[in-house]
Amino acid sequence: MSIAAAQNKGFLAAVWDYLTTVDHKKIAKLYLFAGGFFFLLGGLEALFIRIQLISPENDFLTAGLYNEMITMHGTTMIFLAAMPLLLGLMNAIMPLQIGARDVAFPFLNSLGFWLFLFGGVLLNCSWFLGGAPDAGWTSYAPLSIQSPGHGVDFYIMGLQISGAGTLIGGINFLVTIVTMRAPGMTYMRMPLFSWTTFVTSVLILFAFPALTVGLFLLMFDRMFGAAFFDVTLGGNAVIWQHLFWIFGHPEVYILILPAFGIFSDIISTFSKKRLFGYTAMVFATILIAFLGFMVWAHHMFTVGLGPVANAIFAIATMAIAVPTGIKIFNWLGTMWGGSITINSAMLWTLAFIPSFTIGGMTGVMLASAVADYQYHDTYFVVAHFHYVIVGGVVFGILAGLHYWWPKIFGKILNETLGKLSFWLFFIGFHLTFFIQHFLGLMGMPRRYWVFLEDQGLDTGNLVSTIGAFLMGIGGLIFVINIIYTSVKGEKAPADPWDGRSLEWAIPSPPPFYNFKQTPLIRGLDPLWIEKTEGKGKITPAEPLGDIHMPDASILPFIMSLGFFVAGFGFIYQVDHSGWLAAIFIGIGTALICMLIRSLKDYHGFHIHKEELEREAD
């Protein structure tokens, strides 16, 4: 296959290319655009929530629709926006940072994306098919069992399919980092973003099965008449909470750790300094992940687990503040005495530090079991959660997009639009959520669709809604920036930021084989080492030779489509046994695809040495 032949394709050829691709960089783009779409959708749902709460006893949304809105906002933002956007950045950058040609399992990488997308589409089909899930994004039993209609069934099937895709992605990244690092790329020379990808993948591997088990039990309760969570039939509703939070708390770290990695790389690059306390940063990351599995019941302090359990989980929760604090001080230490460049990526990073620190402090407040009785079902928790997820994860994603956009898409995002978007979003964010701490302390309950007059809550809610609209405008300007850049933007050089790590050593966007020759790694910040020695490019670890690349395949798309069809079958077989056919057709399709994949040989193709030499000329 000629490299030049990839150019000048028609629209349908380009669509087919993306449907069948197993190239990690194209899959990264698919993740980014799909995650971006769901992010806008979740943002729209958030605005509907805030419009409903702009004034006392408002009737913009009905009570039922409000419940659907808060459920879908939370579920969409966590599972369908934040996760895939981070997976997109990991896909695009991590293989480049460790000097790999691709991920370990390119076929599985594609399957992981299509499962995520079809799961997300299935979940959102509920809006048009009789109502969205309405039991909250945590879907607590017994509310989720008693919820009428099929909304919660869509939640179960959508998250099962989507979660399988994420699990596949996590395993893929783990194997890639363990087996495909370039010569000399020891673990303690990996950039922090690759480290956090590695630790996050371990978390995915251990956390997602708990969610899968919980969803299976809920599915059997709702669709096949089992009684795992039905107390009247001998079940136990609290077990759902345990299963959900054994997944749900590590999930918070699955989201925030990659953001930590992004900030570490950005601060190091734009401070022109090696990351301060690299080893401490790595061990703090591992410690956060380890402790993240020991604190799930702090979401359940008001359930009645007893003083001993509450005390143990309170202490474990407070302990997480230590490694997080190490990271904050190490970032500040990196900037101390550095030659700092302020641009859009760095602005998001600098804004993150105080914002996330506030989230951490309120987290320690909530970790006190006795105080949590007061805070628990109020807007104080909503404020804390958003300071962590928006002030940490979303800021991280936006910083990472500004930083790596030239590497992924070959264009530099417009700085003026970038800064305008930042200031609107940043001010809007603090207006929206800072005041919610006080609304919570004044007694504003979570999940309520109206509040009453003369409770002193009017002004706070009005300010919060205005802030939400500012965030919305900031997000819109970011989208305009993307469109403007793709049409007008200047072409990016290989190394626009004078970077330190391996991804800046190859052209922007990278060729589909990444590296002509596997690089030789001679220390932490390998590109910086070569620059200080006056070379400016990485020493190769091998002579120029043929490169073997994997074949494209439509099977992941068809397999995921099969599970999508089967999902509808599972949901509607309760109403009519004829829907069982959809289960057999869907699962059958997926199994046939697996059989084809198992029996057919896939030899891939070679890019010959002569072609690489010609391209160099």
Solvent accessible surface area in square Angstrom, and as a share of the most:
residue,aa,sasa,rsa
1,M,132,0.59
2,S,52,0.34
3,I,34,0.17
4,A,75,0.58
5,A,67,0.52
6,A,35,0.27
7,Q,114,0.50
8,N,158,0.81
9,K,88,0.37
10,G,47,0.45
11,F,158,0.66
12,L,144,0.72
13,A,45,0.35
14,A,35,0.27
15,V,58,0.33
16,W,141,0.49
17,D,32,0.17
18,Y,64,0.24
19,L,42,0.21
20,T,8,0.04
21,T,7,0.04
22,V,9,0.05
23,D,21,0.11
24,H,0,0.00
25,K,19,0.08
26,K,54,0.23
27,I,1,0.01
28,A,0,0.00
29,K,42,0.18
30,L,32,0.16
31,Y,3,0.01
32,L,10,0.05
33,F,115,0.48
34,A,13,0.10
35,G,0,0.00
36,G,23,0.23
37,F,123,0.51
38,F,3,0.01
39,F,48,0.20
40,L,86,0.43
41,L,46,0.23
42,G,0,0.00
43,G,23,0.22
44,L,96,0.48
45,E,9,0.04
46,A,25,0.20
47,L,33,0.16
48,F,69,0.29
49,I,18,0.09
50,R,14,0.05
51,I,46,0.23
52,Q,1,0.00
53,L,0,0.00
54,I,61,0.31
55,S,45,0.29
56,P,28,0.17
57,E,102,0.46
58,N,29,0.15
59,D,124,0.64
60,F,93,0.39
61,L,9,0.04
62,T,91,0.53
63,A,41,0.32
64,G,42,0.40
65,L,66,0.33
66,Y,1,0.00
67,N,58,0.30
68,E,31,0.14
69,M,15,0.06
70,I,33,0.17
71,T,1,0.00
72,M,0,0.00
73,H,29,0.13
74,G,12,0.12
75,T,0,0.00
76,T,0,0.00
77,M,36,0.16
78,I,6,0.03
79,F,14,0.06
80,L,1,0.00
81,A,1,0.00
82,A,6,0.05
83,M,7,0.03
84,P,1,0.01
85,L,11,0.05
86,L,3,0.02
87,L,5,0.03
88,G,0,0.00
89,L,0,0.00
90,M,3,0.01
91,N,1,0.01
92,A,3,0.02
93,I,0,0.00
94,M,0,0.00
95,P,0,0.00
96,L,1,0.01
97,Q,0,0.00
98,I,0,0.00
99,G,5,0.05
100,A,4,0.03
101,R,55,0.20
102,D,11,0.06
103,V,3,0.02
104,A,26,0.20
105,F,82,0.34
106,P,23,0.14
107,F,18,0.07
108,L,58,0.29
109,N,3,0.01
110,S,1,0.00
111,L,13,0.07
112,G,0,0.00
113,F,2,0.01
114,W,15,0.05
115,L,8,0.04
116,F,5,0.02
117,L,41,0.20
118,F,22,0.09
119,G,0,0.00
120,G,0,0.00
121,V,60,0.34
122,L,0,0.00
123,L,1,0.00
124,N,17,0.09
125,C,28,0.17
126,S,0,0.00
127,W,67,0.23
128,F,172,0.71
129,L,80,0.40
130,G,80,0.77
131,G,18,0.17
132,A,4,0.03
133,P,1,0.00
134,D,43,0.22
135,A,7,0.06
136,G,12,0.11
137,W,45,0.16
138,T,15,0.09
139,S,1,0.00
140,Y,58,0.22
141,A,5,0.04
142,P,63,0.40
143,L,102,0.51
144,S,0,0.00
145,I,37,0.19
146,Q,132,0.59
147,S,9,0.06
148,P,111,0.70
149,G,54,0.52
150,H,34,0.15
151,G,6,0.06
152,V,0,0.00
153,D,5,0.03
154,F,0,0.00
155,Y,0,0.00
156,I,0,0.00
157,M,13,0.06
158,G,1,0.01
159,L,4,0.02
160,Q,23,0.10
161,I,12,0.06
162,S,5,0.03
163,G,11,0.10
164,A,42,0.32
165,G,0,0.00
166,T,11,0.06
167,L,44,0.22
168,I,31,0.16
169,G,3,0.03
170,G,0,0.00
171,I,64,0.33
172,N,0,0.00
173,F,1,0.01
174,L,25,0.13
175,V,45,0.26
176,T,0,0.00
177,I,0,0.00
178,V,75,0.43
179,T,91,0.53
180,M,60,0.27
181,R,63,0.23
182,A,5,0.04
183,P,63,0.40
184,G,33,0.31
185,M,5,0.02
186,T,68,0.39
187,Y,75,0.28
188,M,73,0.33
189,R,75,0.27
190,M,0,0.00
191,P,12,0.08
192,L,3,0.02
193,F,0,0.00
194,S,0,0.00
195,W,16,0.06
196,T,0,0.00
197,T,0,0.00
198,F,36,0.15
199,V,9,0.05
200,T,0,0.00
201,S,0,0.00
202,V,51,0.29
203,L,1,0.01
204,I,1,0.00
205,L,59,0.30
206,F,129,0.54
207,A,0,0.00
208,F,3,0.01
209,P,54,0.34
210,A,15,0.12
211,L,4,0.02
212,T,46,0.27
213,V,71,0.41
214,G,1,0.01
215,L,1,0.00
216,F,93,0.39
217,L,39,0.20
218,L,0,0.00
219,M,9,0.04
220,F,84,0.35
221,D,12,0.06
222,R,40,0.15
223,M,11,0.05
224,F,91,0.38
225,G,67,0.65
226,A,34,0.26
227,A,31,0.24
228,F,94,0.39
229,F,1,0.00
230,D,38,0.19
231,V,99,0.57
232,T,124,0.72
233,L,125,0.62
234,G,72,0.69
235,G,18,0.17
236,N,70,0.36
237,A,15,0.12
238,V,49,0.28
239,I,74,0.38
240,W,1,0.00
241,Q,22,0.10
242,H,43,0.19
243,L,32,0.16
244,F,1,0.00
245,W,19,0.07
246,I,55,0.28
247,F,0,0.00
248,G,0,0.00
249,H,13,0.06
250,P,0,0.00
251,E,2,0.01
252,V,19,0.11
253,Y,25,0.10
254,I,3,0.01
255,L,0,0.00
256,I,2,0.01
257,L,0,0.00
258,P,0,0.00
259,A,0,0.00
260,F,2,0.01
261,G,0,0.00
262,I,0,0.00
263,F,0,0.00
264,S,1,0.00
265,D,15,0.08
266,I,0,0.00
267,I,0,0.00
268,S,8,0.05
269,T,4,0.03
270,F,4,0.02
271,S,0,0.00
272,K,72,0.31
273,K,60,0.26
274,R,141,0.52
275,L,13,0.07
276,F,112,0.46
277,G,31,0.30
278,Y,12,0.05
279,T,70,0.41
280,A,45,0.35
281,M,0,0.00
282,V,1,0.00
283,F,120,0.50
284,A,3,0.02
285,T,0,0.00
286,I,69,0.35
287,L,75,0.37
288,I,1,0.01
289,A,10,0.08
290,F,120,0.50
291,L,24,0.12
292,G,0,0.00
293,F,58,0.24
294,M,80,0.36
295,V,0,0.00
296,W,58,0.20
297,A,1,0.00
298,H,28,0.12
299,H,41,0.18
300,M,0,0.00
301,F,1,0.00
302,T,53,0.31
303,V,54,0.31
304,G,58,0.56
305,L,55,0.27
306,G,26,0.25
307,P,114,0.71
308,V,111,0.64
309,A,29,0.22
310,N,14,0.07
311,A,49,0.38
312,I,104,0.53
313,F,28,0.12
314,A,10,0.08
315,I,124,0.63
316,A,18,0.14
317,T,19,0.11
318,M,77,0.34
319,A,37,0.29
320,I,13,0.06
321,A,46,0.36
322,V,96,0.55
323,P,1,0.00
324,T,21,0.12
325,G,23,0.22
326,I,65,0.33
327,K,0,0.00
328,I,21,0.11
329,F,145,0.60
330,N,11,0.06
331,W,0,0.00
332,L,78,0.39
333,G,18,0.17
334,T,0,0.00
335,M,20,0.09
336,W,208,0.73
337,G,77,0.74
338,G,21,0.20
339,S,75,0.48
340,I,75,0.38
341,T,64,0.37
342,I,88,0.44
343,N,13,0.07
344,S,0,0.00
345,A,2,0.02
346,M,0,0.00
347,L,20,0.10
348,W,1,0.00
349,T,0,0.00
350,L,56,0.28
351,A,7,0.05
352,F,0,0.00
353,I,16,0.08
354,P,71,0.44
355,S,0,0.00
356,F,14,0.06
357,T,52,0.30
358,I,39,0.20
359,G,0,0.00
360,G,33,0.32
361,M,115,0.51
362,T,11,0.07
363,G,15,0.14
364,V,61,0.35
365,M,81,0.36
366,L,19,0.10
367,A,1,0.01
368,S,29,0.19
369,A,16,0.12
370,V,126,0.72
371,A,29,0.23
372,D,5,0.02
373,Y,122,0.46
374,Q,144,0.64
375,Y,30,0.11
376,H,34,0.15
377,D,75,0.39
378,T,19,0.11
379,Y,12,0.04
380,F,4,0.02
381,V,24,0.14
382,V,30,0.17
383,A,0,0.00
384,H,35,0.16
385,F,53,0.22
386,H,34,0.15
387,Y,0,0.00
388,V,17,0.10
389,I,12,0.06
390,V,15,0.09
391,G,0,0.00
392,G,0,0.00
393,V,0,0.00
394,V,12,0.07
395,F,0,0.00
396,G,0,0.00
397,I,6,0.03
398,L,17,0.08
399,A,0,0.00
400,G,0,0.00
401,L,11,0.06
402,H,8,0.03
403,Y,1,0.01
404,W,0,0.00
405,W,13,0.05
406,P,0,0.00
407,K,1,0.00
408,I,8,0.04
409,F,45,0.19
410,G,3,0.03
411,K,53,0.23
412,I,36,0.18
413,L,6,0.03
414,N,43,0.22
415,E,62,0.28
416,T,106,0.61
417,L,41,0.20
418,G,0,0.00
419,K,72,0.30
420,L,90,0.45
421,S,2,0.01
422,F,4,0.02
423,W,123,0.43
424,L,41,0.21
425,F,11,0.05
426,F,41,0.17
427,I,87,0.44
428,G,0,0.00
429,F,0,0.00
430,H,42,0.19
431,L,65,0.32
432,T,2,0.01
433,F,18,0.08
434,F,92,0.38
435,I,46,0.24
436,Q,3,0.01
437,H,9,0.04
438,F,100,0.42
439,L,3,0.02
440,G,3,0.03
441,L,98,0.49
442,M,108,0.48
443,G,47,0.46
444,M,1,0.01
445,P,39,0.25
446,R,46,0.17
447,R,113,0.41
448,Y,129,0.49
449,W,88,0.31
450,V,38,0.22
451,F,7,0.03
452,L,97,0.48
453,E,103,0.46
454,D,142,0.74
455,Q,93,0.41
456,G,51,0.49
457,L,4,0.02
458,D,54,0.28
459,T,97,0.56
460,G,7,0.07
461,N,0,0.00
462,L,78,0.39
463,V,38,0.22
464,S,0,0.00
465,T,1,0.00
466,I,88,0.45
467,G,0,0.00
468,A,10,0.07
469,F,82,0.34
470,L,43,0.21
471,M,28,0.12
472,G,31,0.30
473,I,83,0.42
474,G,0,0.00
475,G,17,0.17
476,L,107,0.53
477,I,20,0.10
478,F,17,0.07
479,V,42,0.24
480,I,88,0.44
481,N,0,0.00
482,I,36,0.18
483,I,102,0.52
484,Y,93,0.35
485,T,1,0.01
486,S,73,0.47
487,V,113,0.65
488,K,143,0.60
489,G,16,0.15
490,E,122,0.55
491,K,145,0.61
492,A,6,0.05
493,P,76,0.48
494,A,40,0.31
495,D,40,0.21
496,P,32,0.20
497,W,40,0.14
498,D,55,0.28
499,G,0,0.00
500,R,14,0.05
501,S,11,0.07
502,L,0,0.00
503,E,0,0.00
504,W,3,0.01
505,A,31,0.24
506,I,15,0.07
507,P,76,0.48
508,S,6,0.04
509,P,60,0.38
510,P,17,0.11
511,P,32,0.20
512,F,44,0.19
513,Y,2,0.01
514,N,1,0.01
515,F,11,0.05
516,K,66,0.28
517,Q,52,0.23
518,T,29,0.17
519,P,3,0.02
520,L,64,0.32
521,I,5,0.02
522,R,92,0.34
523,G,9,0.08
524,L,29,0.14
525,D,23,0.12
526,P,4,0.02
527,L,3,0.01
528,W,60,0.21
529,I,44,0.22
530,E,2,0.01
531,K,53,0.22
532,T,97,0.56
533,E,90,0.40
534,G,68,0.66
535,K,111,0.47
536,G,42,0.40
537,K,146,0.62
538,I,23,0.12
539,T,45,0.26
540,P,62,0.39
541,A,40,0.31
542,E,66,0.30
543,P,116,0.73
544,L,40,0.20
545,G,29,0.28
546,D,79,0.41
547,I,3,0.02
548,H,100,0.45
549,M,9,0.04
550,P,41,0.26
551,D,52,0.27
552,A,62,0.48
553,S,10,0.06
554,I,42,0.22
555,L,15,0.07
556,P,1,0.00
557,F,46,0.19
558,I,58,0.29
559,M,6,0.03
560,S,0,0.00
561,L,70,0.35
562,G,3,0.03
563,F,52,0.22
564,F,31,0.13
565,V,52,0.30
566,A,2,0.01
567,G,0,0.00
568,F,36,0.15
569,G,0,0.00
570,F,40,0.17
571,I,0,0.00
572,Y,32,0.12
573,Q,25,0.11
574,V,79,0.45
575,D,93,0.48
576,H,117,0.52
577,S,79,0.51
578,G,43,0.41
579,W,102,0.36
580,L,71,0.35
581,A,52,0.40
582,A,16,0.12
583,I,18,0.09
584,F,148,0.62
585,I,112,0.57
586,G,1,0.01
587,I,56,0.28
588,G,24,0.23
589,T,43,0.25
590,A,0,0.00
591,L,102,0.51
592,I,105,0.53
593,C,5,0.03
594,M,79,0.35
595,L,106,0.53
596,I,71,0.36
597,R,84,0.30
598,S,87,0.56
599,L,135,0.67
600,K,115,0.49
601,D,102,0.53
602,Y,67,0.25
603,H,138,0.62
604,G,19,0.18
605,F,54,0.22
606,H,92,0.41
607,I,1,0.01
608,H,95,0.43
609,K,81,0.34
610,E,103,0.46
611,E,31,0.14
612,L,0,0.00
613,E,73,0.33
614,R,158,0.58
615,E,80,0.36
616,A,71,0.55
617,D,155,0.80
